[in-house]
Amino acid sequence: MTKVAPIDQRKADHIKINLEQDVRSALSSGLEKYRFNHEALPELDLECIDTTLSLFGKKLNSPILISSMTGGTDAAKTINMRLAEAAQECGIAMGVGSQRAAIEHPEQAETFQVRKVAPDILLFANLGAVQLNYGYGIDQCRRAVDMIEADALILHLNPVQEAVQDAGDVNFSGLAKKIEEVCKKLEVPVIAKEVGWGISERTAKLLVDCGVSAIDVAGAGGTSWSQVEMHRAPDEFTRQLAGTFVGWGIPTAESILNVRKAVPEMTVFASGGLKDGLDIAKCIALGATLGGMAGPFLKAAAISNENVVEMMKLTMRQIEVTMFAAGVGTLEGLKKGKLVKI
């Protein structure tokens, strides 16, 4: 078995590949199968549309989540700081990338620590759930949360990514019990998140039994991490293995509906192939609380803070105009029969 690359090298590879290569899933998000009923006489003032919400004790100006992306390298630090500054200015939520690098190499913690530029945002810490089978426990979870003064912890689920990468962590056996233990002992909410292959009804039920406070479906339709790993593959065998799964997964729209059907009261975050505020509005209408995007914000953050703010403000306005043209003044109103399946 080839020696696995150091974590910081993998992080650097991930940023570079996502910025330079086509790593999209062969599947679509499924959101293109829906449209809103247009109201030519909305009887609303666009400037009075209310997109605010409260979640985990924090107020958000818009239901937008900067999906977990990166950390652990100098380039990642710059990106995280730009994302966080923009999130603070716009009043939206943010997740950081997996903090395993900083748990194992404390000197890298600063690449994740964004509170100094974003004291008020809803901020999510992040660890791979599978690490609970590789020596991690409640202590490491607390360290991840404390490291960035997070409001909640994401435990991400990435079985396909681990299975197709060189020397991946593939023992997912008995993981639900360990997630349940973390949910019981951790002082902040726990969010379960896929990374791009979606959530089934079975998994949703399993996760609610574990006690998670929210599920980020992260469905197929956006970045395919098997494609990312294909570009990192050290040999032809691994490259072909990773490339096999470009069309794997449950599309985002279907994943939202799976969770809503299996556990109607569960808080749902929607990510995976969302392109803009219209897609986020569709996700809200399907039953999500937040819509997460990664790629568009990553590309903007690679340029400047101003580019990220501009992208966020555009996304916020897209949501507002969608609501205005659909004749609804509140986020809750989006869920009341305004979406039509094509």
Disulfide bonds with the S-S distance in Angstrom:
none
